[in-house]
Amino acid sequence: MSRVFYEVQATIADEATESAWLTWIKSKHFTDVIVAGAVSARLVKLDAVRTYASQYEFADRAEFDAYIQNEAPRLRAEGLERFGADAITYVRRSGTIEHGQAYR
C-alpha cells in the first residue's frame, strides 16, 4: 500500500491573522489532524508573503479517504469559524507517495 500526501496551502491576508493562525495550527490543529488519522504533519513557510504549506502523510488511501469524509469537514469548519472566509485562502492537493528517501 502506498502512503498518501496531503497538502493545504494557506495564504493569509494580514499579520494579525497570521500570528493567530500560526498559534492555532501549531498548538491545536496539527494534533487534531493526527488524532483524526494522519501519521505525520509539518508546516513549511513558503517564500511568498504570509503563505504556508501544511503537509500531512496518511498510511494509505483508505485512511485518507476516511479523514476527508468524516473529519475534514469538522476541522475546516473550525478554521472558518475562527478566521472567517476572507482572511485566509486555502488550496488543497493530495497524491500518492511514489518514493521517499531520508538523509542522515
MODELLER restraints for C-alpha pairs under 7 A, 6 or more apart:
rsr = mdl.restraints
at = mdl.atoms
rsr.add(forms.Gaussian(group=physical.xy_distance, feature=features.Distance(at['CA:1:A'], at['CA:60:A']), mean=6.18, stdev=0.5))
rsr.add(forms.Gaussian(group=physical.xy_distance, feature=features.Distance(at['CA:2:A'], at['CA:60:A']), mean=5.62, stdev=0.5))
rsr.add(forms.Gaussian(group=physical.xy_distance, feature=features.Distance(at['CA:2:A'], at['CA:96:A']), mean=6.30, stdev=0.5))
rsr.add(forms.Gaussian(group=physical.xy_distance, feature=features.Distance(at['CA:2:A'], at['CA:97:A']), mean=6.27, stdev=0.5))
rsr.add(forms.Gaussian(group=physical.xy_distance, feature=features.Distance(at['CA:3:A'], at['CA:57:A']), mean=6.78, stdev=0.5))
rsr.add(forms.Gaussian(group=physical.xy_distance, feature=features.Distance(at['CA:3:A'], at['CA:58:A']), mean=5.67, stdev=0.5))
rsr.add(forms.Gaussian(group=physical.xy_distance, feature=features.Distance(at['CA:3:A'], at['CA:59:A']), mean=4.79, stdev=0.5))
rsr.add(forms.Gaussian(group=physical.xy_distance, feature=features.Distance(at['CA:3:A'], at['CA:60:A']), mean=4.55, stdev=0.5))
rsr.add(forms.Gaussian(group=physical.xy_distance, feature=features.Distance(at['CA:3:A'], at['CA:61:A']), mean=6.97, stdev=0.5))
rsr.add(forms.Gaussian(group=physical.xy_distance, feature=features.Distance(at['CA:3:A'], at['CA:96:A']), mean=6.00, stdev=0.5))
rsr.add(forms.Gaussian(group=physical.xy_distance, feature=features.Distance(at['CA:3:A'], at['CA:97:A']), mean=5.49, stdev=0.5))
rsr.add(forms.Gaussian(group=physical.xy_distance, feature=features.Distance(at['CA:4:A'], at['CA:57:A']), mean=5.63, stdev=0.5))
rsr.add(forms.Gaussian(group=physical.xy_distance, feature=features.Distance(at['CA:4:A'], at['CA:58:A']), mean=5.03, stdev=0.5))
rsr.add(forms.Gaussian(group=physical.xy_distance, feature=features.Distance(at['CA:4:A'], at['CA:59:A']), mean=6.53, stdev=0.5))
rsr.add(forms.Gaussian(group=physical.xy_distance, feature=features.Distance(at['CA:4:A'], at['CA:60:A']), mean=5.66, stdev=0.5))
rsr.add(forms.Gaussian(group=physical.xy_distance, feature=features.Distance(at['CA:4:A'], at['CA:61:A']), mean=6.12, stdev=0.5))
rsr.add(forms.Gaussian(group=physical.xy_distance, feature=features.Distance(at['CA:4:A'], at['CA:64:A']), mean=6.88, stdev=0.5))
rsr.add(forms.Gaussian(group=physical.xy_distance, feature=features.Distance(at['CA:4:A'], at['CA:95:A']), mean=5.71, stdev=0.5))
rsr.add(forms.Gaussian(group=physical.xy_distance, feature=features.Distance(at['CA:4:A'], at['CA:96:A']), mean=4.60, stdev=0.5))
rsr.add(forms.Gaussian(group=physical.xy_distance, feature=features.Distance(at['CA:4:A'], at['CA:97:A']), mean=5.67, stdev=0.5))
rsr.add(forms.Gaussian(group=physical.xy_distance, feature=features.Distance(at['CA:5:A'], at['CA:56:A']), mean=5.93, stdev=0.5))
rsr.add(forms.Gaussian(group=physical.xy_distance, feature=features.Distance(at['CA:5:A'], at['CA:57:A']), mean=4.80, stdev=0.5))
rsr.add(forms.Gaussian(group=physical.xy_distance, feature=features.Distance(at['CA:5:A'], at['CA:58:A']), mean=6.57, stdev=0.5))
rsr.add(forms.Gaussian(group=physical.xy_distance, feature=features.Distance(at['CA:5:A'], at['CA:94:A']), mean=5.42, stdev=0.5))
rsr.add(forms.Gaussian(group=physical.xy_distance, feature=features.Distance(at['CA:5:A'], at['CA:95:A']), mean=5.30, stdev=0.5))
rsr.add(forms.Gaussian(group=physical.xy_distance, feature=features.Distance(at['CA:5:A'], at['CA:96:A']), mean=5.99, stdev=0.5))
rsr.add(forms.Gaussian(group=physical.xy_distance, feature=features.Distance(at['CA:5:A'], at['CA:97:A']), mean=6.13, stdev=0.5))
rsr.add(forms.Gaussian(group=physical.xy_distance, feature=features.Distance(at['CA:6:A'], at['CA:55:A']), mean=5.83, stdev=0.5))
rsr.add(forms.Gaussian(group=physical.xy_distance, feature=features.Distance(at['CA:6:A'], at['CA:56:A']), mean=5.08, stdev=0.5))
rsr.add(forms.Gaussian(group=physical.xy_distance, feature=features.Distance(at['CA:6:A'], at['CA:57:A']), mean=6.20, stdev=0.5))
rsr.add(forms.Gaussian(group=physical.xy_distance, feature=features.Distance(at['CA:6:A'], at['CA:93:A']), mean=5.94, stdev=0.5))
rsr.add(forms.Gaussian(group=physical.xy_distance, feature=features.Distance(at['CA:6:A'], at['CA:94:A']), mean=4.32, stdev=0.5))
rsr.add(forms.Gaussian(group=physical.xy_distance, feature=features.Distance(at['CA:6:A'], at['CA:95:A']), mean=6.70, stdev=0.5))
rsr.add(forms.Gaussian(group=physical.xy_distance, feature=features.Distance(at['CA:7:A'], at['CA:53:A']), mean=6.38, stdev=0.5))
rsr.add(forms.Gaussian(group=physical.xy_distance, feature=features.Distance(at['CA:7:A'], at['CA:54:A']), mean=5.56, stdev=0.5))
rsr.add(forms.Gaussian(group=physical.xy_distance, feature=features.Distance(at['CA:7:A'], at['CA:55:A']), mean=4.47, stdev=0.5))
rsr.add(forms.Gaussian(group=physical.xy_distance, feature=features.Distance(at['CA:7:A'], at['CA:56:A']), mean=6.21, stdev=0.5))
rsr.add(forms.Gaussian(group=physical.xy_distance, feature=features.Distance(at['CA:7:A'], at['CA:92:A']), mean=5.73, stdev=0.5))
rsr.add(forms.Gaussian(group=physical.xy_distance, feature=features.Distance(at['CA:7:A'], at['CA:93:A']), mean=5.43, stdev=0.5))
rsr.add(forms.Gaussian(group=physical.xy_distance, feature=features.Distance(at['CA:7:A'], at['CA:94:A']), mean=6.21, stdev=0.5))
rsr.add(forms.Gaussian(group=physical.xy_distance, feature=features.Distance(at['CA:8:A'], at['CA:53:A']), mean=5.65, stdev=0.5))
rsr.add(forms.Gaussian(group=physical.xy_distance, feature=features.Distance(at['CA:8:A'], at['CA:54:A']), mean=5.15, stdev=0.5))
rsr.add(forms.Gaussian(group=physical.xy_distance, feature=features.Distance(at['CA:8:A'], at['CA:55:A']), mean=6.58, stdev=0.5))
rsr.add(forms.Gaussian(group=physical.xy_distance, feature=features.Distance(at['CA:8:A'], at['CA:90:A']), mean=6.45, stdev=0.5))
rsr.add(forms.Gaussian(group=physical.xy_distance, feature=features.Distance(at['CA:8:A'], at['CA:91:A']), mean=5.69, stdev=0.5))
rsr.add(forms.Gaussian(group=physical.xy_distance, feature=features.Distance(at['CA:8:A'], at['CA:92:A']), mean=4.51, stdev=0.5))
rsr.add(forms.Gaussian(group=physical.xy_distance, feature=features.Distance(at['CA:8:A'], at['CA:93:A']), mean=6.67, stdev=0.5))
rsr.add(forms.Gaussian(group=physical.xy_distance, feature=features.Distance(at['CA:9:A'], at['CA:52:A']), mean=5.65, stdev=0.5))
rsr.add(forms.Gaussian(group=physical.xy_distance, feature=features.Distance(at['CA:9:A'], at['CA:53:A']), mean=4.33, stdev=0.5))
rsr.add(forms.Gaussian(group=physical.xy_distance, feature=features.Distance(at['CA:9:A'], at['CA:54:A']), mean=6.28, stdev=0.5))
rsr.add(forms.Gaussian(group=physical.xy_distance, feature=features.Distance(at['CA:9:A'], at['CA:90:A']), mean=5.49, stdev=0.5))
rsr.add(forms.Gaussian(group=physical.xy_distance, feature=features.Distance(at['CA:9:A'], at['CA:91:A']), mean=5.05, stdev=0.5))
rsr.add(forms.Gaussian(group=physical.xy_distance, feature=features.Distance(at['CA:9:A'], at['CA:92:A']), mean=6.29, stdev=0.5))
rsr.add(forms.Gaussian(group=physical.xy_distance, feature=features.Distance(at['CA:10:A'], at['CA:51:A']), mean=5.56, stdev=0.5))
rsr.add(forms.Gaussian(group=physical.xy_distance, feature=features.Distance(at['CA:10:A'], at['CA:52:A']), mean=5.28, stdev=0.5))
rsr.add(forms.Gaussian(group=physical.xy_distance, feature=features.Distance(at['CA:10:A'], at['CA:53:A']), mean=6.32, stdev=0.5))
rsr.add(forms.Gaussian(group=physical.xy_distance, feature=features.Distance(at['CA:10:A'], at['CA:88:A']), mean=6.29, stdev=0.5))
rsr.add(forms.Gaussian(group=physical.xy_distance, feature=features.Distance(at['CA:10:A'], at['CA:89:A']), mean=5.61, stdev=0.5))
rsr.add(forms.Gaussian(group=physical.xy_distance, feature=features.Distance(at['CA:10:A'], at['CA:90:A']), mean=4.67, stdev=0.5))
rsr.add(forms.Gaussian(group=physical.xy_distance, feature=features.Distance(at['CA:10:A'], at['CA:91:A']), mean=6.68, stdev=0.5))
rsr.add(forms.Gaussian(group=physical.xy_distance, feature=features.Distance(at['CA:11:A'], at['CA:50:A']), mean=5.79, stdev=0.5))
rsr.add(forms.Gaussian(group=physical.xy_distance, feature=features.Distance(at['CA:11:A'], at['CA:51:A']), mean=4.33, stdev=0.5))
rsr.add(forms.Gaussian(group=physical.xy_distance, feature=features.Distance(at['CA:11:A'], at['CA:52:A']), mean=6.59, stdev=0.5))
rsr.add(forms.Gaussian(group=physical.xy_distance, feature=features.Distance(at['CA:11:A'], at['CA:88:A']), mean=5.56, stdev=0.5))
rsr.add(forms.Gaussian(group=physical.xy_distance, feature=features.Distance(at['CA:11:A'], at['CA:89:A']), mean=5.18, stdev=0.5))
rsr.add(forms.Gaussian(group=physical.xy_distance, feature=features.Distance(at['CA:11:A'], at['CA:90:A']), mean=6.61, stdev=0.5))
rsr.add(forms.Gaussian(group=physical.xy_distance, feature=features.Distance(at['CA:12:A'], at['CA:18:A']), mean=5.92, stdev=0.5))
rsr.add(forms.Gaussian(group=physical.xy_distance, feature=features.Distance(at['CA:12:A'], at['CA:50:A']), mean=5.40, stdev=0.5))
rsr.add(forms.Gaussian(group=physical.xy_distance, feature=features.Distance(at['CA:12:A'], at['CA:51:A']), mean=6.33, stdev=0.5))
rsr.add(forms.Gaussian(group=physical.xy_distance, feature=features.Distance(at['CA:12:A'], at['CA:87:A']), mean=6.02, stdev=0.5))
rsr.add(forms.Gaussian(group=physical.xy_distance, feature=features.Distance(at['CA:12:A'], at['CA:88:A']), mean=4.51, stdev=0.5))
rsr.add(forms.Gaussian(group=physical.xy_distance, feature=features.Distance(at['CA:12:A'], at['CA:89:A']), mean=6.57, stdev=0.5))
rsr.add(forms.Gaussian(group=physical.xy_distance, feature=features.Distance(at['CA:13:A'], at['CA:87:A']), mean=5.18, stdev=0.5))
rsr.add(forms.Gaussian(group=physical.xy_distance, feature=features.Distance(at['CA:13:A'], at['CA:88:A']), mean=6.01, stdev=0.5))
rsr.add(forms.Gaussian(group=physical.xy_distance, feature=features.Distance(at['CA:18:A'], at['CA:50:A']), mean=6.86, stdev=0.5))
rsr.add(forms.Gaussian(group=physical.xy_distance, feature=features.Distance(at['CA:30:A'], at['CA:41:A']), mean=6.42, stdev=0.5))
rsr.add(forms.Gaussian(group=physical.xy_distance, feature=features.Distance(at['CA:34:A'], at['CA:40:A']), mean=6.68, stdev=0.5))
rsr.add(forms.Gaussian(group=physical.xy_distance, feature=features.Distance(at['CA:36:A'], at['CA:67:A']), mean=6.36, stdev=0.5))
rsr.add(forms.Gaussian(group=physical.xy_distance, feature=features.Distance(at['CA:36:A'], at['CA:71:A']), mean=6.40, stdev=0.5))
rsr.add(forms.Gaussian(group=physical.xy_distance, feature=features.Distance(at['CA:37:A'], at['CA:58:A']), mean=6.75, stdev=0.5))
rsr.add(forms.Gaussian(group=physical.xy_distance, feature=features.Distance(at['CA:37:A'], at['CA:63:A']), mean=6.31, stdev=0.5))
rsr.add(forms.Gaussian(group=physical.xy_distance, feature=features.Distance(at['CA:37:A'], at['CA:67:A']), mean=6.31, stdev=0.5))
rsr.add(forms.Gaussian(group=physical.xy_distance, feature=features.Distance(at['CA:38:A'], at['CA:56:A']), mean=6.30, stdev=0.5))
rsr.add(forms.Gaussian(group=physical.xy_distance, feature=features.Distance(at['CA:38:A'], at['CA:57:A']), mean=5.61, stdev=0.5))
rsr.add(forms.Gaussian(group=physical.xy_distance, feature=features.Distance(at['CA:38:A'], at['CA:58:A']), mean=4.65, stdev=0.5))
rsr.add(forms.Gaussian(group=physical.xy_distance, feature=features.Distance(at['CA:39:A'], at['CA:57:A']), mean=5.65, stdev=0.5))
rsr.add(forms.Gaussian(group=physical.xy_distance, feature=features.Distance(at['CA:39:A'], at['CA:58:A']), mean=5.44, stdev=0.5))
rsr.add(forms.Gaussian(group=physical.xy_distance, feature=features.Distance(at['CA:39:A'], at['CA:59:A']), mean=6.52, stdev=0.5))
rsr.add(forms.Gaussian(group=physical.xy_distance, feature=features.Distance(at['CA:40:A'], at['CA:56:A']), mean=5.55, stdev=0.5))
rsr.add(forms.Gaussian(group=physical.xy_distance, feature=features.Distance(at['CA:40:A'], at['CA:57:A']), mean=5.28, stdev=0.5))
rsr.add(forms.Gaussian(group=physical.xy_distance, feature=features.Distance(at['CA:41:A'], at['CA:55:A']), mean=5.58, stdev=0.5))
rsr.add(forms.Gaussian(group=physical.xy_distance, feature=features.Distance(at['CA:41:A'], at['CA:56:A']), mean=4.45, stdev=0.5))
rsr.add(forms.Gaussian(group=physical.xy_distance, feature=features.Distance(at['CA:41:A'], at['CA:57:A']), mean=6.65, stdev=0.5))
rsr.add(forms.Gaussian(group=physical.xy_distance, feature=features.Distance(at['CA:42:A'], at['CA:54:A']), mean=5.86, stdev=0.5))
rsr.add(forms.Gaussian(group=physical.xy_distance, feature=features.Distance(at['CA:42:A'], at['CA:55:A']), mean=5.30, stdev=0.5))
rsr.add(forms.Gaussian(group=physical.xy_distance, feature=features.Distance(at['CA:42:A'], at['CA:56:A']), mean=6.64, stdev=0.5))
rsr.add(forms.Gaussian(group=physical.xy_distance, feature=features.Distance(at['CA:43:A'], at['CA:52:A']), mean=6.82, stdev=0.5))
rsr.add(forms.Gaussian(group=physical.xy_distance, feature=features.Distance(at['CA:43:A'], at['CA:53:A']), mean=5.79, stdev=0.5))
rsr.add(forms.Gaussian(group=physical.xy_distance, feature=features.Distance(at['CA:43:A'], at['CA:54:A']), mean=4.64, stdev=0.5))
rsr.add(forms.Gaussian(group=physical.xy_distance, feature=features.Distance(at['CA:43:A'], at['CA:55:A']), mean=6.27, stdev=0.5))
rsr.add(forms.Gaussian(group=physical.xy_distance, feature=features.Distance(at['CA:44:A'], at['CA:52:A']), mean=5.57, stdev=0.5))
rsr.add(forms.Gaussian(group=physical.xy_distance, feature=features.Distance(at['CA:44:A'], at['CA:53:A']), mean=5.06, stdev=0.5))
rsr.add(forms.Gaussian(group=physical.xy_distance, feature=features.Distance(at['CA:44:A'], at['CA:54:A']), mean=6.41, stdev=0.5))
rsr.add(forms.Gaussian(group=physical.xy_distance, feature=features.Distance(at['CA:45:A'], at['CA:51:A']), mean=6.37, stdev=0.5))
rsr.add(forms.Gaussian(group=physical.xy_distance, feature=features.Distance(at['CA:45:A'], at['CA:52:A']), mean=4.60, stdev=0.5))
rsr.add(forms.Gaussian(group=physical.xy_distance, feature=features.Distance(at['CA:45:A'], at['CA:53:A']), mean=6.54, stdev=0.5))
rsr.add(forms.Gaussian(group=physical.xy_distance, feature=features.Distance(at['CA:46:A'], at['CA:52:A']), mean=5.31, stdev=0.5))
rsr.add(forms.Gaussian(group=physical.xy_distance, feature=features.Distance(at['CA:46:A'], at['CA:53:A']), mean=6.86, stdev=0.5))
rsr.add(forms.Gaussian(group=physical.xy_distance, feature=features.Distance(at['CA:58:A'], at['CA:64:A']), mean=5.77, stdev=0.5))
